[in-house]
């Protein structure tokens, strides 16, 4: 009998020994299969599974027993409340902050050993799981958390929102005045270190995400404590509104100052360009009169050649237009450039083309002071603008092209802020269908620029509303082909003068052009002329590279310091910065 009992004891002890040794063998075997990083994560998860506690309850802030505070009680969620909120199907996936927070917390609980799909009675059964099933659940929960993070990619933004709220509290009172504020300041610094320069969740590693989630819970608790320390909502709201108004006023002031400085820079000649004009003018007057003449001036009246006009007082701008057109042309000997400027700038521009001859092309520089008929018409001075770019005679010369070029039949007019990238000879063979001007339309929504005629003209005025269609397509100046024969036949210069007498001089030269050439415009393919490089950062680079002519319309001209850097290289490559005059005036690309 005693022998039987002894055998039973040995058998029981053997089973007990096996129950102790078997888990050790399993863990050792599993650790050998894992990588060093996976081994560390497995041990951490095993530790959490063995010693897990209710994280949310530990982080919950105890309610202060202050009867005078009228605020909702702190809600402590149970495990199943959080677990039940997790859903990955399209029907249950919500974008609200509450559902995102629940998803993250539920996933965190899943890692700590809770089963996402478990019910209340399953919590008891979970203690009986084997190490194998526990390990599988850990890896499944890891994948679950990764998937949850991919679905709700807003954690970084939520952290930054918490930081902004914390900074608002810290501005109300110095951190040294309150223990809770000091704790909030410390947590803010820690969260800033975790997030760093991240702008989206994908910028963070898995370990950083774990750390961020943990610190977010601590921050929530700290913010709740601080909120109870400053319960006077009306006082706090007043302080925040004061801060908000001060910041808004600073923003308005800075924007106003920035706008003023941009406009000032746009209308002021840079020191380098002024220096260049002075240097060239001095060199011009050092020449003998017979040395001041440009070559091939006999070509300026030949109608079979390609005539391009530029009205400008800027030496570098004229140089870029001429150089880019010549570089892109297939027949350079057919090109004739007519540069019209004020008498003050004529010596400098002439000298530039004397020392930088245009090859086989012809350049003719002329002063507008030679046009006696122009001095009798000072309608451009009636503009409401104080900007010399819009009140200058050069801006209104486009309405007198038949008078300026009486011997020519066709002419292409360039603004001085354009760059030519392709051969333009096809323009000269274009059928204008009896129209006077060829231009690229600006009436297509979503394209740059977009203009509606009623944005510039008052159609409630009977003089406008009865004569023009409010849905008429607008178009752009900058690169335009003019049929001067049709212009003379329709006497459009007289039409322009009629609109001036009607008091429309204040609307600007562009709307005046729409009125003067109304129903006389041939719309060109958009690829001929791309605009917006002087004010918009959204111009498609592919469109720029394919365009025949690109236009830096707007304030940010390519020769100014405020030019848009992404487009400037299209212009600078046509300016010879190795020229000793440019180097002497410190003009650089």
LOBA-34409 format. One record per residue (C-alpha): residue in three letters; x, y negated, z. Coordinates in steps of 0.02 Angstrom, whole numbers, plus 32768, in hexadecimal, padded with zeros to 4 digits. Layout:
N
ALAXYZ...
END
This chain:
589
UNK800080008000UNK808B7F898030UNK80E07FB57F8EUNK80457F7F7F2CUNK803D7ED97F89UNK80F57EBB7F66UNK80D97ED87EACUNK80467E5F7EAEUNK80B07DDA7F01UNK813B7DF47E83UNK80BD7DE57DF4UNK80727D457E3AUNK811E7CF97E58UNK814F7D277DA6UNK80B57CCE7D62UNK80DC7C357DCBUNK81907C347D8EUNK81547C447CDAUNK80DD7BB07CF2UNK81717B477D2DUNK81F07B7F7CABUNK817D7B7F7C12UNK815C7AC17C10UNK82177AA17C25UNK823F7B127B93UNK81B87ABE7B29UNK81F57A0E7B51UNK82AB7A3D7B2FUNK827C7A8D7A89UNK821379F47A58UNK829E797B7A87UNK831979DB7A1CUNK82A579C87986UNK8293790B799CUNK830B78847963UNK835D781B79EDUNK82DF778F79D0UNK824B780779CBUNK828E78607A66UNK828E77BC7AC7UNK81DE77907A8EUNK819F783F7ABAUNK81E578317B6BUNK819777857B80UNK80EE77C47B45UNK80FD785E7BB4UNK812377ED7C47UNK808B77817C21UNK801D781B7C10UNK8056785C7CB9UNK804D77B87D18UNK7FCB77557CB9UNK7F6076D87D12UNK7ED1766F7CD8UNK7F3375E37C86UNK7EA075727C76UNK7E7375837D2DUNK7F2675607D61UNK7F2874C47CF4UNK7E7D74897D26UNK7E8173E97D88UNK7E2D73EE7E30UNK7D9C73797E3EUNK7DB772EB7EB7UNK7D2E72DD7F33UNK7D0572287F12UNK7C4A720B7F17UNK7C56715C7ED0UNK7C9E719D7E2AUNK7C1371C17DB2UNK7C6272387D36UNK7C4172E87CF6UNK7C88737B7D54UNK7D2073D07D0DUNK7CEC746A7CAAUNK7D5675077CBDUNK7D36757E7C2EUNK7D3576397C46UNK7D9576B17BDBUNK7D0176E57B73UNK7CCF762F7B54UNK7D73760F7AFCUNK7D8076B77AA6UNK7CD476AB7A5DUNK7CFB76067A08UNK7D8076507997UNK7D42767378E8UNK7DA076877846UNK7D1076A077CEUNK7CD2760F7767UNK7C2D760577C5UNK7C7975E97872UNK7D1375837846UNK7CF374CE787DUNK7D647436786DUNK7D3473E47910UNK7DB573C77997UNK7D5474317A13UNK7D5574CB79A4UNK7E0E74B2797DUNK7E3974A67A36UNK7DD0753F7A5DUNK7E2575A079D1UNK7ED275787A11UNK7EA9759E7AC5UNK7E52763F7A94UNK7EEA76747A31UNK7F59764C7AC7UNK7EEC76B87B36UNK7EF777417AB4UNK7FB4773F7AC3UNK7FA5774A7B80UNK7F4C77F17B6EUNK7E9677C47B4FUNK7E3978177AC2UNK7DE6779C7A4BUNK7D50780B7A28UNK7D43784F7AD9UNK7CA878407B42UNK7C9C78317BFFUNK7CA178EB7C26UNK7D3B79007BB8UNK7DA5789D7C34UNK7DA079317CABUNK7DCC79AE7C25UNK7E6079457BEDUNK7EC779767C85UNK7EC57A2A7C4AUNK7F147A087BA0UNK7FB37A627B77UNK80567A087B51UNK80417A367A9BUNK7F9879E17A89UNK7FD8794E7AEFUNK806B79377A79UNK7FF8794179E3UNK7F8578BE7A30UNK8019784C7A50UNK804E7852799AUNK7F9A783F795FUNK7F8577A979D0UNK8027775F798EUNK7FE3776D78DCUNK7F3D7727791AUNK7F93768E7961UNK7FF4767278C0UNK7F55767E785BUNK7EFC760978D3UNK7F86758978C3UNK7F7A75927806UNK7EBD7579780DUNK7EC374E57886UNK7F55747D784CUNK7F2F73E578B5UNK7F8F74037956UNK801873857933UNK7F9672FE7917UNK7F3D732D79B9UNK7FE173227A18UNK8002727679D0UNK7F53724079FFUNK7F7672777AB2UNK801972157AAFUNK7FC071797A72UNK7F4171887AFFUNK7FCC71A27B7DUNK802771077B3DUNK7F8770A37B51UNK7F7C70D67C09UNK803470B07C24UNK801B70007BDEUNK7F916FDB7C5BUNK80026FF27CF3UNK80BD70147D07UNK80E570CD7D24UNK814270A27DC4UNK80A070677E13UNK804C71127E13UNK808971C57E26UNK800E72037DA5UNK804B71837D27UNK80FE71BA7D44UNK80C9726D7D23UNK806E72357C86UNK810871D87C4AUNK817372727C64UNK80FA72E17C04UNK80F472627B77UNK81B072677B64UNK81AF73267B64UNK8126732E7AE0UNK818272B07A72UNK821C731F7A7BUNK81B673B87A49UNK815F736479B7UNK81F172FA797CUNK81D872BD78CAUNK81597344789EUNK80C1730A783DUNK806873B17828UNK806374577882UNK80CE74AD7800UNK815F743E7835UNK8166749978DDUNK81AB75467900UNK814475C8795DUNK81A275A979FFUNK818574EE79EEUNK80CC750E79D0UNK80C375777A70UNK811C74EE7AD1UNK80AD74667A86UNK800D74C47AB3UNK804674D97B66UNK807674237B77UNK7FD173ED7B2BUNK7F7674447BB9UNK7FE573EE7C38UNK7FC873487BE1UNK7F0C73617BE4UNK7F15737F7C9FUNK7F8572E77CBAUNK7F1472767C52UNK7E7F72B17CB6UNK7ED772857D59UNK7F0871DA7D17UNK7E5671BD7CDDUNK7E1771DA7D8EUNK7E9F71677DD1UNK7E5B70DC7D61UNK7D9F70FB7D67UNK7D6970497D3DUNK7D3C70677C86UNK7D056FB47C65UNK7DAA6F6E7CA6UNK7E0E6FEB7C42UNK7DA76FCB7BA5UNK7DC26F107BB8UNK7E7E6F287BC4UNK7E806F9D7B2EUNK7E176F227AC8UNK7E916E977AF6UNK7F236F027ABDUNK7EC56F2E7A1EUNK7EA16E7879F4UNK7F556E477A13UNK7F956ED179A1UNK7F166EA67919UNK7F476DEF7922UNK7FFF6E1E7912UNK7FD76E8B787BUNK7F736DFF7828UNK7FFE6D837848UNK80836DF77803UNK801C6E1E7768UNK7FFB6D667749UNK80B36D3E775BUNK80E56DD076EBUNK806A6D997665UNK80A96CE7766CUNK815F6D1E7660UNK813B6D9375CDUNK80E46D07756EUNK81716C907599UNK81F36D0C755AUNK818F6D2974BBUNK81836C71748CUNK82356C4374BEUNK82C86C5F7449UNK834C6CCE749DUNK83F06C7774C0UNK844E6CEE744EUNK83E06CC973B7UNK83EA6C0D73DAUNK84A76C1E73E2UNK84A86C7E733DUNK84436BF572E7UNK84B86B6E7326UNK85546BCE72F1UNK850F6BF07243UNK84D26B3D722DUNK85806AFB7256UNK85CD6B7271D8UNK854D6B407154UNK85746A87715FUNK862D6AAE7158UNK86136AEE70A6UNK86186A82700BUNK856C6A646FBAUNK85926AD66F27UNK85BF6B646FA0UNK85166B5F6FF6UNK84B46BA96F66UNK847A6C5D6F6DUNK84976CCB6ED3UNK84156D046E52UNK839F6C726E6FUNK83646C826DBBUNK83016D1D6DF0UNK82896CC26E64UNK82086CA06DDCUNK82126D446D7AUNK81666D966D88UNK81A26E446D59UNK82086E4F6DFBUNK81CA6E7F6EA8UNK81B26DE26F0FUNK81AD6DE96FCEUNK818A6D50703AUNK81BD6D3870F0UNK818F6C9D7156UNK82036C8E71ECUNK827A6C237251UNK82D66CB9729BUNK837B6CEA724AUNK83836D9C728EUNK82CD6DC07264UNK82E76D8B71AEUNK83866DF371A4UNK832C6E9071E3UNK829B6E7C7168UNK830F6E6270D2UNK838B6EEA7103UNK83056F6D7125UNK82AA6F497082UNK834B6F54701CUNK83836FF47075UNK82DE704A704CUNK82CE700E6F98UNK82F2707B6F01UNK830E6FE66E8CUNK83676F626EF4UNK83886EF26E5FUNK82CC6ED26E4DUNK82B96E8B6EFCUNK82A26DD06F17UNK828E6D8B6FC8UNK82426CE06FE6UNK826D6CA57097UNK820D6C0870CBUNK82416BAF7168UNK824B6B0471B8UNK82D46A8D7183UNK83276A9F722DUNK83446B5A7211UNK836A6B577157UNK84286B43716BUNK84386BD571E4UNK83CE6C4E717DUNK84246C1B70DBUNK84CF6C32712AUNK84A16CDF7167UNK847A6D1C70B8UNK85146CC57072UNK85856D2870E5UNK85166DC570DBUNK84E56DCE7023UNK84506E426FFCUNK84A96EA56F75UNK84486EAB6ED0UNK83AD6E5B6F1EUNK83876DA16F1CUNK83676D336FB4UNK831F6C846FA3UNK83146C187040UNK829F6B82703AUNK82696AFC70B4UNK81AF6ADB70CDUNK81D86A2270DBUNK81E86A24701DUNK812B6A40700EUNK80E169917012UNK803069D47006UNK80496A3470AAUNK80726997710DUNK7FC4695470E2UNK7F6E69EC712EUNK7F8B69F971E9UNK7EF76A6B720FUNK7F686AE5726AUNK7F816A6372F2UNK7EC86A72731FUNK7EDF6B1F736BUNK7EB66B2E7424UNK7F546B927442UNK7FED6B40748FUNK805B6BCD7450UNK80CE6B8C73C5UNK80C46C377372UNK800E6C137346UNK80136B57732AUNK80AA6B5C72B7UNK80946B2F7200UNK80EA6BD471D5UNK80566C34721AUNK7FDB6BE071A3UNK80446BDE7105UNK7FF36C8570D4UNK7F566C25709EUNK7FBB6BC0701DUNK80176C4A6FBFUNK7FDC6C156F0FUNK801E6B666F32UNK80C46BA66F76UNK80E06C206EE5UNK80896BD16E4FUNK80EB6C3A6DD0UNK80CA6CE56E20UNK803A6D5F6E07UNK80566DD36E9BUNK80B36DC46F3FUNK80C66E2F6FDBUNK80C26DC9707BUNK81226E0B7112UNK81186DCF71C5UNK81C86DB97207UNK81AE6E41728CUNK81A06ED47213UNK82196F5A71DAUNK820C6FAE712FUNK8231706A7132UNK81FE70A47083UNK820570696FD0UNK81736FF36FACUNK81776FF56EEEUNK80D070536EEAUNK807A6FB86F2EUNK80A06F576E91UNK80476FD76E25UNK7FAD6FE16E95UNK7F016FBE6E4CUNK7EB86F326EB7UNK7E0A6F486E67UNK7DF56E8C6E56UNK7E1C6E6B6F0EUNK7E936DE66F4BUNK7EE96E366FE0UNK7F226EE87007UNK7F276F1070C1UNK7F1C6F9F713EUNK7E766FA8719BUNK7E6B6F957258UNK7DB66FCB726FUNK7DD370837298UNK7DB070AA734FUNK7E3A710873A8UNK7EC170BF7338UNK7F3970337363UNK7F066FAA7350UNK7E486FAE7353UNK7DEB6F0B732EUNK7D346EE57314UNK7D0A6E4372BCUNK7C8F6E127345UNK7D1C6E1873C4UNK7D636D7A7374UNK7CCF6D237323UNK7C2C6CE6736FUNK7BA26D387309UNK7B1C6CD97368UNK7B566C417305UNK7AE76C3A7268UNK7B7D6C047200UNK7BD06CAA722AUNK7B3C6D207241UNK7AEB6CFA7199UNK7B896D057131UNK7BE56D9C7177UNK7BBE6E4F71A4UNK7BE06E74725BUNK7C136F257229UNK7C926EEC71A8UNK7D3B6F4271B6UNK7DCA6ED871F8UNK7E7C6EE271B8UNK7F2B6EAB71E9UNK7FA76E2A71B1UNK805F6E5A71B3UNK80736EB5710DUNK7FFA6E7B7087UNK7FF76E816FCAUNK7FAA6DE66F7AUNK7F686DD66EC9UNK7F856D1D6EAEUNK7F296D1A6E09UNK7E886D566E5BUNK7EA86CDC6EEAUNK7EAE6C4A6E71UNK7E146C8A6E15UNK7DAC6C8D6EB6UNK7DFE6BEC6EF8UNK7E116C386FA4UNK7E7F6BAC6FE7UNK7DE76B396FD6UNK7D7E6BBC7031UNK7DFC6BB970BEUNK7DF16AFB70C9UNK7D336B0670D1UNK7D3D6B75716BUNK7DB66AFB71BBUNK7D396A6E719FUNK7CB36ADA71F1UNK7D1B6AD57291UNK7D606B867288UNK7E176B577295UNK7E186B88734EUNK7DF36C40732DUNK7EA46C6272F1UNK7EF46C93724DUNK7EBF6D4B7250UNK7E026D2D725DUNK7E156CA071DFUNK7E646D1F716AUNK7DD16D967181UNK7D5A6D097152UNK7DC06CC570C2UNK7DDD6D6E7071UNK7D326DB6709DUNK7CFD6E357018UNK7DA36E146FBFUNK7E0B6E97701DUNK7E4E6F3C6FDCUNK7E6C6FB17070UNK7F11700E7068UNK7F3E70B870AFUNK7F6F70AB7165UNK801A70F5713FUNK804C705470E6UNK804A6FEE7186UNK80527029723CUNK80346FA672C2UNK80406F99737FUNK80FB6FAA739EUNK80FF6F0273F9UNK807E6F28747DUNK80466FDF7482UNK80A5707474C4UNK802870ED7476UNK805B70E073BFUNK807A718F737BUNK813271A57354UNK810A721772C1UNK809E718D7275UNK812B7111728FUNK81A971807236UNK8133719F71A3UNK80FE70E9718FUNK813A707D70FFUNK81396FE1716CUNK81366FD6722AUNK80FD6F387282UNK81336EF5732CUNK80956E8D7340UNK807A6E4E73F1UNK80E76DF5746EUNK81736E747481UNK81D96E5173E6UNK826F6EC273C3UNK82EE6E3473D2UNK82B16E047481UNK82EA6E4B7528UNK82356E7E7549UNK822F6EEC74AEUNK81E96F9C74C1UNK8282700B74CBUNK823170A27479UNK8218704373D6UNK82AC6FCD73D5UNK832470417379UNK82B6703D72DCUNK82E16F8472CFUNK83946F787311UNK83D96FF07290UNK83BC6F6A720BUNK841D6EE47269UNK84DA6EE07257UNK85116EC6730BUNK85C86ED472D7UNK85B96E2B7283UNK86326DB372D9UNK85AC6D2C72EAUNK853C6DA4734AUNK85CD6DDC73B7UNK85FE6D2773D7UNK854D6D067416UNK85496DA7747CUNK84BA6DF27417UNK84B36EAD7432UNK843C6F3B7404
END
